[in-house]
């Protein structure tokens, strides 16, 4: 493209970008609030981190056990 021109997304692409930005903001705030609640509950700053890191690992194994033990 010649100098002085730029590409600006509009319409659905612009709405999708705004939606993604809002989603990431909400996701970050949810992790922050979850950490704050766990820190208050366990009265520790380290235990909530270990719990939050262990949760994503438990989901695939829980699904795997449901699949293997299905009658």
N, C-alpha and C positions, 0 to 999 in steps of 0.2 A: 504494500500500500504506500502511497505517497506520504511524505512527512506532513504532519498536521492532522491526519485522519486517525481515528481510533474506533475500536469495536466496543459497543455498549449493548449488553443484553437487555432485552425488555420483554414484556408480556409474561408468559409462563416461566421463562428462565429466571426472570427477576423475582417473581413470587417464590419460586423454588429456592433460590439463594436466601431470601429472607426467612423462609420456613426453616431451612437448615441452620441458619444462624440462631434462630429462636429455640430450635430443638437442642442445639449444643449448649446454649445458655441454661436451659431448663435441666439438662442432664448434669451439668457441672454443679448447679445449685442443689440438685437432689443428692449428689454425692457428698456435698458439704453438709447438708442438713442431716443426712444419715450418719455421717461421722460425728456430728455434734451430739446427736441423740445417743449413739453408742458410747461416746466418751463420757457423757453424763451418767449413763446407766452403769458402766463398768468402772467409773472413776479412774480411768487410765487413758493416756494418750497413745499407747502402743497397741493395746488389745483391739480397738476398732479397726486399725489398719490390717491386722492379721485376719480378722473376721471378714472384712471386705475383700481381701485377696483370696480367701478360701472359697467364697461363694461361687465365683464363676467356674471353679474346678468341680464343684459338686453337681452342677446341672447336667453335664454330659453323662456322668456316672449314674446319676439317678435315672435318667432316661434309658440308659443301657440296661440297668437292672430291671426296669419295667418291661422292656422288650424281651429280655431273657426269661423272665419269670411269668410271662403272659401265658395263660392257659387257653 
